[in-house]
Amino acid sequence: MPLVLADRVQETSATTGTGTLTLAGAVLGYQTFAAGIGSGNTCYYTITNAAGSWEVGVGTVGTGTLARTTVLSSSNSGSLVSFTGTLNVFVTYPAGRA
């Protein structure tokens, strides 16, 4: 499971709670996690929602999924965020790793 970085990777999700996200497809002008990162690989990710909740971490890409493996920072004091609503999920390079 190599750590892969890629440009313009962003999908939406309607997954609630703190578990693995089911990805709903690429945002217009972006590519899917499967296309940009590849199934079985890991990447840095950010998740946001309209309520202002956010999470940055390391995730593992599956077939149409993103498993939230390690949380690096979040709006929930550094813990997994229990998300609701429509989520924007994208590849990022965390400042703490630069």
PEFEN-V864945 format. One record per backbone hydrogen bond with DSSP energy under -0.5 kcal/mol. CO is the residue of the C=O (numbers start at 1). NH is the residue of the N-H. If there is no record, write none. Layout:
# PEFEN-V864945
CO:NH ; CO:NH
This chain:
# PEFEN-V864945
2:4 ; 2:42 ; 8:10 ; 8:31 ; 9:91 ; 10:27 ; 11:89 ; 12:24 ; 13:87 ; 17:83 ; 21:23 ; 21:66 ; 22:14 ; 25:12 ; 27:30 ; 31:10 ; 32:36 ; 33:37 ; 33:38 ; 38:41 ; 41:61 ; 42:4 ; 43:59 ; 44:92 ; 45:57 ; 46:90 ; 47:55 ; 48:88 ; 49:52 ; 53:49 ; 54:75 ; 55:47 ; 56:72 ; 56:73 ; 57:45 ; 58:69 ; 58:70 ; 59:43 ; 59:61 ; 60:67 ; 61:40 ; 62:64 ; 64:23 ; 65:62 ; 66:21 ; 67:60 ; 67:69 ; 70:58 ; 70:72 ; 73:56 ; 74:78 ; 76:79 ; 81:83 ; 83:17 ; 86:50 ; 87:13 ; 87:89 ; 88:48 ; 89:11 ; 90:46 ; 92:94 ; 94:97 ; 94:98 ; 95:98
